[in-house]
Amino acid sequence: RVWAYGIRNSFGMAFDPKTSRLWETEAGPGCNDELNRIVRGGNFAWGPSEDCGTGSPPQNTNRDGPNRIMPKRWYNPVVTPTGMVFCRRCGLGRANGGAMFVGAFNTGELRKVRLGPNRLGVRSQRVVYDHGGPILSMERGLAGRLYFTDGGAIYRLIRT
């Protein structure tokens, strides 16, 4: 069964604990890495006619099929977004409650993403940590704490 289609090189998925909506990261071909809110039956328009060299992002890589859904955020130059996780009683303080954290392979950055009031789109984002090397995955632990991995270790995010 197909829940959604037109998805390319997906690295991370997480359900928003406040809405149960599914979010996903995708690495682009050389442009337009994406952050998507996945909807049932949605066409995220990845297909054979993608082209980083012509047109306006993100339509230049999201152009195939009917009723195309554009990403909620895209990255040029590419960062290769990987894992993602939501902070819910995660030990990082009230200011981070409900925030999404997204790791990046190319830059080693960890981004904090704030969703809009209805949690359907991205309101803001900022880099909160530079790991200095590729971030591969992210996960929420049993006690709510947030963890990420690189090629050699597992790390826990802490409040400083």
Backbone as a chain_set.jsonl record, in Angstrom:
{"seq": "RVWAYGIRNSFGMAFDPKTSRLWETEAGPGCNDELNRIVRGGNFAWGPSEDCGTGSPPQNTNRDGPNRIMPKRWYNPVVTPTGMVFCRRCGLGRANGGAMFVGAFNTGELRKVRLGPNRLGVRSQRVVYDHGGPILSMERGLAGRLYFTDGGAIYRLIRT", "coords": {"N": [[0.837, -1.187, 0.0], [0.405, 2.273, -0.666], [1.175, 5.181, 1.011], [2.017, 7.798, 0.594], [3.534, 9.439, -2.235], [6.127, 10.117, -4.747], [8.405, 10.639, -3.396], [11.758, 11.139, -2.582], [15.049, 9.97, -1.808], [14.827, 9.661, 1.218], [15.65, 10.338, 4.602], [14.915, 10.751, 7.288], [12.145, 10.457, 9.571], [9.428, 11.605, 11.557], [6.815, 11.714, 13.956], [4.768, 14.386, 14.837], [4.27, 15.04, 18.147], [2.236, 16.607, 19.136], [0.238, 16.778, 17.224], [0.125, 14.431, 15.802], [0.893, 14.361, 13.17], [2.852, 13.414, 10.332], [6.225, 14.067, 9.62], [9.064, 14.57, 7.415], [12.418, 14.163, 6.154], [14.39, 14.884, 3.242], [17.036, 14.185, 1.017], [18.367, 16.047, -1.625], [19.106, 16.004, -5.22], [21.319, 17.556, -5.806], [20.559, 19.897, -5.229], [17.994, 21.627, -3.409], [17.386, 20.146, -0.907], [14.982, 18.779, 1.387], [12.313, 19.491, 3.746], [9.471, 18.008, 4.715], [5.937, 17.895, 5.305], [4.175, 15.126, 5.533], [1.338, 13.95, 3.851], [-1.588, 11.916, 3.663], [-1.951, 10.121, 0.704], [-0.616, 12.046, -0.691], [1.245, 13.692, -3.299], [4.512, 14.216, -3.65], [6.02, 14.919, -5.73], [8.528, 14.186, -6.8], [10.441, 13.008, -9.474], [11.263, 11.848, -12.828], [11.709, 14.25, -14.248], [13.131, 16.118, -12.776], [15.325, 18.911, -12.237], [18.102, 20.627, -11.451], [19.301, 22.727, -12.693], [17.603, 24.485, -14.066], [14.775, 26.679, -13.811], [12.779, 27.648, -10.909], [13.503, 27.069, -7.465], [11.401, 25.349, -5.127], [10.243, 24.111, -7.256], [11.631, 23.264, -9.501], [12.691, 20.74, -8.982], [10.557, 19.371, -8.065], [8.369, 18.413, -9.847], [6.766, 16.485, -11.032], [3.846, 14.613, -11.89], [0.337, 14.733, -10.739], [-1.328, 17.303, -8.755], [0.781, 18.445, -7.112], [2.765, 18.632, -4.161], [4.561, 20.985, -2.46], [7.691, 21.28, -0.649], [7.895, 22.112, 2.889], [10.1, 23.441, 3.748], [13.17, 24.141, 2.133], [16.566, 23.514, 1.166], [19.264, 25.19, -0.098], [22.524, 26.054, -0.48], [22.808, 22.435, -0.511], [22.322, 20.539, 2.496], [21.973, 18.007, 3.292], [19.751, 16.82, 5.033], [19.164, 14.698, 7.768], [18.358, 12.65, 10.313], [15.475, 13.303, 12.393], [13.666, 14.718, 15.145], [11.203, 15.295, 17.652], [10.906, 17.559, 20.373], [9.624, 16.767, 23.376], [8.962, 17.188, 26.563], [11.764, 16.921, 26.875], [13.954, 17.61, 28.353], [15.342, 19.869, 27.662], [14.446, 22.318, 28.4], [11.677, 24.658, 28.715], [11.51, 26.425, 26.545], [12.144, 24.93, 24.342], [10.16, 23.109, 24.015], [8.011, 21.243, 21.995], [9.452, 21.833, 19.724], [11.084, 20.887, 16.673], [13.927, 18.984, 15.942], [16.561, 18.766, 13.653], [19.051, 16.938, 12.081], [22.102, 17.295, 10.112], [23.92, 15.915, 7.47], [25.948, 16.835, 5.603], [26.845, 19.301, 6.683], [27.067, 18.978, 9.433], [25.489, 20.271, 11.187], [23.012, 20.98, 13.667], [19.715, 21.664, 13.595], [17.161, 23.697, 14.988], [13.803, 23.626, 14.563], [10.966, 25.546, 14.357], [7.524, 25.158, 14.317], [4.575, 26.6, 12.786], [1.706, 28.273, 14.32], [-0.542, 26.596, 13.826], [0.771, 24.316, 13.296], [1.212, 23.319, 10.762], [3.092, 24.176, 8.999], [6.452, 25.541, 8.575], [7.657, 27.897, 10.812], [10.03, 29.093, 11.724], [13.608, 28.597, 11.771], [16.791, 27.648, 13.111], [20.324, 27.232, 13.445], [21.468, 25.367, 16.111], [23.532, 23.945, 17.097], [26.802, 23.005, 16.174], [28.185, 20.228, 15.144], [30.503, 19.496, 13.892], [30.985, 17.357, 12.29], [29.456, 14.774, 10.252], [26.001, 14.29, 10.985], [24.076, 11.517, 11.575], [21.685, 10.207, 12.485], [18.726, 10.682, 14.529], [17.024, 10.411, 17.658], [14.413, 9.933, 20.056], [14.688, 9.198, 23.41], [13.633, 6.783, 25.95], [13.124, 8.19, 28.329], [12.49, 10.61, 27.293], [14.624, 12.183, 26.544], [16.826, 13.577, 24.021], [18.715, 12.176, 21.394], [21.582, 11.81, 19.204], [23.478, 10.494, 16.418], [26.777, 10.008, 15.064], [29.323, 8.833, 12.834], [30.686, 7.332, 14.724], [29.791, 7.371, 17.4], [27.22, 7.738, 19.971], [25.326, 10.481, 21.022], [23.973, 12.612, 23.561], [21.668, 15.25, 23.621], [22.071, 18.155, 25.526], [21.109, 20.651, 27.884], [22.589, 23.776, 28.014]], "CA": [[0.0, 0.0, 0.0], [1.15, 3.528, -0.76], [0.629, 6.252, 1.853], [2.354, 9.019, -0.142], [4.472, 9.092, -3.299], [6.951, 11.221, -5.224], [9.391, 10.87, -2.338], [13.112, 10.761, -2.987], [16.119, 9.839, -0.823], [14.36, 10.039, 2.55], [16.541, 9.909, 5.682], [14.321, 10.805, 8.612], [10.708, 10.676, 9.734], [8.998, 11.714, 12.956], [5.451, 12.168, 14.161], [4.605, 15.511, 15.753], [3.491, 14.521, 19.272], [1.084, 17.473, 19.417], [-0.802, 16.638, 16.201], [0.279, 13.102, 15.188], [1.219, 14.502, 11.749], [4.149, 12.869, 9.944], [7.199, 14.941, 8.965], [10.089, 13.764, 6.771], [13.527, 14.87, 5.51], [14.846, 14.294, 1.988], [18.232, 14.728, 0.387], [18.143, 16.353, -3.031], [20.095, 15.494, -6.162], [22.42, 18.518, -5.813], [19.852, 21.115, -4.84], [16.654, 21.456, -2.837], [17.082, 19.233, 0.197], [13.623, 19.136, 1.791], [11.603, 19.161, 4.973], [8.094, 17.846, 4.256], [4.847, 17.361, 6.136], [3.6, 14.091, 4.674], [-0.114, 13.798, 3.958], [-2.099, 10.699, 3.045], [-2.248, 10.237, -0.717], [0.083, 13.202, -1.244], [2.275, 13.568, -4.326], [5.59, 15.138, -3.357], [6.416, 15.369, -7.069], [9.842, 13.772, -7.251], [10.336, 12.131, -10.631], [12.319, 11.9, -13.839], [11.962, 15.551, -14.864], [13.82, 17.048, -11.865], [16.435, 19.611, -12.885], [18.651, 21.686, -10.596], [19.874, 23.802, -13.491], [16.631, 25.413, -14.639], [13.57, 26.909, -13.03], [12.867, 28.171, -9.546], [13.328, 26.059, -6.426], [11.681, 23.93, -5.289], [9.472, 23.559, -8.381], [12.506, 22.653, -10.509], [12.892, 19.317, -8.675], [9.273, 18.811, -7.641], [7.542, 18.785, -10.995], [6.128, 15.342, -11.687], [2.559, 14.097, -11.434], [-0.754, 15.665, -10.44], [-1.531, 17.842, -7.402], [2.101, 18.437, -6.478], [2.904, 19.264, -2.855], [5.907, 21.522, -2.299], [8.217, 21.123, 0.705], [7.671, 23.199, 3.844], [11.38, 24.149, 3.781], [14.168, 23.505, 1.288], [17.914, 23.993, 1.472], [20.249, 25.429, -1.143], [23.101, 24.794, -0.895], [22.301, 21.268, 0.197], [22.894, 20.21, 3.806], [21.616, 16.607, 3.469], [19.091, 16.6, 6.314], [19.1, 13.269, 8.092], [17.372, 12.344, 11.329], [14.67, 14.37, 12.984], [13.002, 14.311, 16.373], [10.475, 16.371, 18.331], [11.154, 17.712, 21.801], [8.445, 16.725, 24.237], [9.546, 16.899, 27.869], [13.046, 16.339, 26.482], [15.029, 18.043, 29.234], [16.051, 21.029, 27.103], [13.782, 23.535, 28.852], [10.374, 25.018, 28.14], [11.668, 27.131, 25.264], [12.305, 23.958, 23.266], [8.996, 22.236, 23.96], [7.307, 21.229, 20.712], [10.355, 22.096, 18.602], [11.635, 19.783, 15.903], [15.366, 19.084, 15.746], [16.935, 18.074, 12.421], [20.492, 16.848, 11.873], [22.557, 17.439, 8.728], [25.115, 15.133, 7.153], [26.996, 17.625, 4.939], [27.349, 20.428, 7.474], [27.217, 18.631, 10.846], [24.672, 21.195, 11.981], [21.756, 20.552, 14.264], [18.794, 22.798, 13.481], [15.908, 23.722, 15.74], [12.749, 24.09, 13.665], [9.701, 25.9, 15.018], [6.36, 25.101, 13.438], [3.61, 27.683, 12.96], [0.695, 28.049, 15.36], [-1.394, 25.444, 13.501], [1.727, 23.212, 13.146], [1.125, 22.805, 9.398], [4.241, 24.659, 8.243], [7.623, 25.989, 9.325], [7.679, 29.317, 11.17], [11.424, 29.55, 11.781], [14.625, 27.599, 12.079], [18.126, 28.189, 13.33], [21.328, 26.254, 13.841], [21.683, 25.451, 17.55], [24.751, 23.224, 17.454], [27.637, 22.557, 15.064], [28.862, 19.024, 15.628], [31.811, 19.41, 13.266], [31.023, 16.165, 11.454], [28.122, 14.343, 9.826], [24.987, 13.74, 11.882], [23.441, 10.448, 10.818], [20.316, 9.92, 12.892], [18.273, 11.278, 15.782], [15.988, 9.603, 18.284], [13.932, 10.311, 21.38], [14.845, 8.074, 24.318], [12.499, 6.418, 26.788], [12.86, 9.255, 29.3], [12.22, 11.834, 26.56], [15.864, 12.846, 26.127], [17.099, 13.517, 22.591], [20.022, 11.618, 21.066], [21.951, 11.762, 17.797], [24.661, 9.692, 16.139], [27.648, 10.254, 13.924], [29.871, 7.55, 12.418], [31.435, 6.613, 15.745], [29.28, 7.432, 18.768], [25.874, 8.237, 20.248], [25.409, 11.667, 21.863], [22.716, 13.116, 24.107], [21.579, 16.702, 23.667], [21.904, 18.659, 26.883], [20.867, 22.082, 28.051], [23.785, 24.459, 28.54]], "C": [[0.877, 1.243, 0.0], [0.453, 4.58, 0.09], [0.827, 7.594, 1.159], [3.378, 8.617, -1.205], [5.187, 10.334, -3.801], [7.999, 11.606, -4.202], [10.733, 10.366, -2.827], [13.968, 10.53, -1.75], [15.771, 10.319, 0.596], [15.282, 9.487, 3.631], [15.852, 9.87, 7.042], [12.823, 11.017, 8.568], [10.424, 10.782, 11.224], [7.559, 12.206, 12.979], [5.452, 13.302, 15.176], [3.751, 15.031, 16.924], [2.27, 15.375, 19.615], [-0.072, 17.248, 18.445], [-0.873, 15.245, 15.578], [0.543, 13.181, 13.686], [2.65, 14.024, 11.492], [4.975, 13.912, 9.197], [8.351, 14.075, 8.466], [11.167, 14.66, 6.173], [13.921, 14.125, 4.245], [16.102, 14.986, 1.505], [17.954, 14.914, -1.095], [19.251, 15.806, -3.912], [21.37, 16.343, -6.184], [21.869, 19.881, -5.473], [18.583, 20.696, -4.099], [16.482, 20.283, -1.864], [15.77, 19.706, 0.806], [13.267, 18.732, 3.212], [10.129, 19.174, 4.595], [7.163, 17.417, 5.384], [4.093, 16.402, 5.23], [2.097, 13.978, 4.932], [-0.544, 12.555, 3.183], [-2.486, 10.951, 1.591], [-1.497, 11.353, -1.417], [1.144, 12.842, -2.271], [3.33, 14.63, -4.057], [6.475, 15.399, -4.563], [7.834, 15.056, -7.503], [9.673, 12.805, -8.405], [11.413, 12.405, -11.648], [12.584, 13.279, -14.423], [12.582, 16.562, -13.909], [15.021, 17.658, -12.575], [16.907, 20.753, -11.995], [19.1, 22.901, -11.393], [18.889, 24.817, -14.033], [15.439, 25.56, -13.706], [13.855, 27.381, -11.625], [12.685, 27.05, -8.536], [12.072, 26.341, -5.615], [10.942, 23.302, -6.458], [10.356, 22.875, -9.419], [12.801, 21.183, -10.225], [11.61, 18.632, -8.235], [8.242, 19.114, -8.731], [6.787, 17.644, -11.649], [4.811, 14.95, -11.038], [1.553, 15.173, -11.074], [-0.714, 16.161, -8.988], [-0.251, 17.831, -6.568], [2.091, 19.196, -5.147], [4.356, 19.703, -2.7], [6.371, 21.34, -0.855], [7.905, 22.331, 1.582], [8.934, 24.032, 4.024], [12.309, 23.412, 2.844], [15.487, 24.225, 1.489], [18.772, 24.024, 0.225], [21.264, 26.412, -0.58], [22.621, 23.645, -0.007], [23.048, 21.039, 1.505], [22.766, 18.714, 4.096], [21.01, 16.379, 4.854], [18.896, 15.106, 6.557], [17.984, 13.032, 9.107], [16.625, 13.567, 11.812], [13.944, 13.82, 14.197], [12.303, 15.526, 16.97], [10.81, 16.364, 19.817], [9.82, 17.753, 22.537], [8.93, 16.257, 25.605], [10.921, 16.258, 27.683], [14.219, 16.793, 27.344], [15.821, 19.228, 28.715], [15.375, 22.348, 27.467], [12.504, 23.825, 28.088], [10.467, 25.649, 26.761], [11.791, 26.18, 24.084], [11.133, 22.99, 23.138], [8.268, 22.36, 22.631], [8.181, 21.477, 19.512], [10.782, 20.789, 17.946], [13.137, 20.023, 15.784], [15.739, 18.202, 14.569], [18.453, 18.104, 12.291], [20.833, 16.983, 10.398], [23.869, 16.687, 8.528], [26.235, 16.004, 6.605], [27.638, 18.663, 5.848], [27.621, 20.075, 8.927], [26.406, 19.522, 11.76], [23.434, 20.496, 12.525], [20.853, 21.777, 14.279], [17.586, 22.599, 14.385], [14.875, 24.364, 14.828], [11.496, 24.349, 14.496], [8.59, 25.85, 13.984], [5.441, 26.271, 13.738], [2.56, 27.325, 13.992], [-0.221, 26.855, 15.096], [-0.573, 24.175, 13.242], [1.641, 22.548, 11.77], [2.328, 23.2, 8.548], [5.346, 25.117, 9.165], [7.552, 27.486, 9.559], [9.103, 29.857, 11.154], [12.342, 28.357, 12.005], [15.939, 28.302, 12.334], [19.048, 27.051, 13.734], [21.588, 26.451, 15.328], [22.952, 24.738, 17.991], [25.473, 22.838, 16.185], [28.492, 21.413, 15.58], [30.268, 18.883, 15.039], [31.999, 18.179, 12.394], [29.611, 15.711, 11.158], [27.238, 13.838, 10.964], [24.184, 12.75, 11.067], [21.987, 10.205, 11.192], [20.013, 10.615, 14.207], [17.144, 10.423, 16.328], [15.633, 10.178, 19.645], [14.022, 9.078, 22.259], [13.614, 7.853, 25.176], [12.138, 7.497, 27.803], [12.623, 10.599, 28.62], [13.454, 12.551, 26.065], [16.109, 12.623, 24.638], [18.539, 13.078, 22.354], [20.278, 11.764, 19.572], [23.219, 10.95, 17.644], [25.476, 10.322, 15.022], [28.233, 8.888, 13.558], [30.529, 6.738, 13.525], [30.847, 6.581, 17.133], [27.824, 7.883, 18.79], [26.023, 9.368, 21.252], [24.027, 12.028, 22.378], [22.765, 14.635, 24.086], [21.348, 17.126, 25.1], [21.693, 20.163, 26.852], [22.12, 22.705, 28.645], [23.466, 25.864, 28.972]], "O": [[1.955, 1.258, 0.593], [-0.736, 4.84, -0.095], [-0.078, 8.428, 1.136], [4.017, 7.571, -1.088], [4.911, 11.45, -3.361], [8.431, 12.757, -4.144], [10.826, 9.29, -3.418], [13.532, 10.931, -0.671], [16.363, 11.274, 1.097], [15.658, 8.315, 3.593], [16.187, 9.022, 7.869], [12.294, 11.662, 7.663], [11.081, 10.144, 12.047], [7.141, 13.003, 12.139], [6.059, 13.195, 16.242], [2.601, 14.647, 16.712], [1.367, 14.91, 20.31], [-1.228, 17.495, 18.788], [-1.845, 14.924, 14.895], [0.428, 12.17, 12.992], [3.539, 14.207, 12.324], [4.491, 14.556, 8.266], [8.603, 12.994, 9.0], [10.883, 15.775, 5.736], [13.807, 12.902, 4.17], [16.223, 16.21, 1.573], [17.373, 14.041, -1.742], [20.215, 15.219, -3.422], [22.422, 15.832, -6.569], [22.589, 20.879, -5.43], [18.165, 19.54, -4.166], [15.531, 19.512, -1.99], [15.463, 20.897, 0.757], [13.819, 17.795, 3.788], [9.591, 20.209, 4.203], [7.55, 16.68, 6.29], [3.447, 16.823, 4.27], [1.65, 13.919, 6.077], [0.064, 12.195, 2.175], [-3.246, 11.87, 1.286], [-1.71, 11.591, -2.605], [1.846, 11.839, -2.144], [3.064, 15.821, -4.22], [7.536, 16.012, -4.452], [8.303, 15.616, -8.494], [8.858, 11.885, -8.334], [12.375, 13.118, -11.363], [13.623, 13.464, -15.055], [12.564, 17.758, -14.199], [15.657, 17.012, -13.408], [16.189, 21.736, -11.807], [19.264, 23.985, -10.833], [19.293, 25.911, -14.425], [15.139, 24.668, -12.912], [15.006, 27.499, -11.204], [11.828, 26.183, -8.709], [11.72, 27.507, -5.439], [11.001, 22.086, -6.641], [9.887, 21.998, -10.144], [13.133, 20.443, -11.151], [11.595, 17.414, -8.052], [7.363, 19.958, -8.557], [6.22, 17.824, -12.726], [4.672, 14.953, -9.815], [1.861, 16.365, -11.098], [-0.137, 15.514, -8.114], [-0.211, 17.281, -5.468], [1.486, 20.262, -5.029], [5.271, 18.886, -2.797], [5.55, 21.256, 0.059], [7.679, 23.433, 1.082], [8.857, 25.199, 4.409], [12.254, 22.185, 2.758], [15.531, 25.378, 1.918], [18.979, 23.0, -0.426], [20.882, 27.528, -0.228], [22.104, 23.855, 1.09], [24.245, 21.308, 1.61], [23.379, 18.209, 5.037], [21.658, 15.822, 5.739], [18.51, 14.358, 5.659], [16.805, 13.196, 8.792], [17.076, 14.703, 11.662], [13.644, 12.628, 14.278], [12.764, 16.656, 16.808], [10.974, 15.31, 20.432], [9.006, 18.655, 22.341], [9.267, 15.088, 25.79], [11.212, 15.203, 28.247], [15.359, 16.401, 27.093], [16.868, 19.561, 29.271], [15.702, 23.387, 26.894], [12.276, 23.323, 26.988], [9.605, 25.432, 25.911], [11.564, 26.58, 22.943], [11.122, 22.144, 22.244], [7.946, 23.466, 22.196], [7.716, 21.35, 18.379], [10.832, 19.737, 18.582], [13.567, 21.153, 15.55], [15.31, 17.052, 14.476], [19.068, 19.166, 12.379], [19.972, 16.81, 9.535], [24.802, 16.814, 9.321], [27.364, 15.924, 7.089], [28.848, 18.878, 5.786], [28.344, 20.808, 9.602], [26.612, 19.528, 12.973], [22.897, 19.563, 11.928], [21.175, 22.796, 14.891], [17.064, 21.494, 14.527], [15.044, 25.497, 14.377], [11.031, 23.482, 15.237], [8.705, 26.431, 12.906], [5.513, 26.867, 14.813], [2.528, 26.197, 14.485], [-0.633, 26.174, 16.034], [-1.128, 23.103, 13.002], [1.955, 21.367, 11.623], [2.555, 22.616, 7.489], [5.203, 25.088, 10.387], [7.403, 28.259, 8.613], [9.355, 30.944, 10.636], [11.907, 27.267, 12.375], [16.177, 29.406, 11.842], [18.612, 26.043, 14.289], [21.891, 27.56, 15.767], [23.4, 24.905, 19.125], [24.848, 22.394, 15.222], [29.416, 21.623, 16.366], [31.123, 18.221, 15.627], [33.07, 17.985, 11.821], [28.662, 16.215, 11.758], [27.68, 13.051, 11.802], [23.67, 13.085, 10.0], [21.144, 10.018, 10.314], [20.914, 11.077, 14.907], [16.403, 9.792, 15.575], [16.452, 10.826, 20.297], [13.496, 8.023, 21.904], [12.667, 8.638, 25.136], [10.96, 7.693, 28.102], [12.56, 11.626, 29.295], [13.342, 13.452, 25.234], [15.67, 11.627, 24.064], [19.462, 13.543, 23.022], [19.345, 11.834, 18.771], [23.953, 10.737, 18.61], [24.966, 11.048, 14.169], [27.667, 7.868, 13.953], [30.896, 5.584, 13.307], [31.34, 5.842, 17.984], [27.273, 8.338, 17.787], [26.761, 9.238, 22.228], [23.024, 11.777, 21.71], [23.762, 15.24, 24.478], [20.534, 16.535, 25.809], [22.065, 20.842, 25.894], [22.649, 22.229, 29.649], [24.351, 26.582, 29.437]]}, "num_chains": 1, "name": "protein.A"}
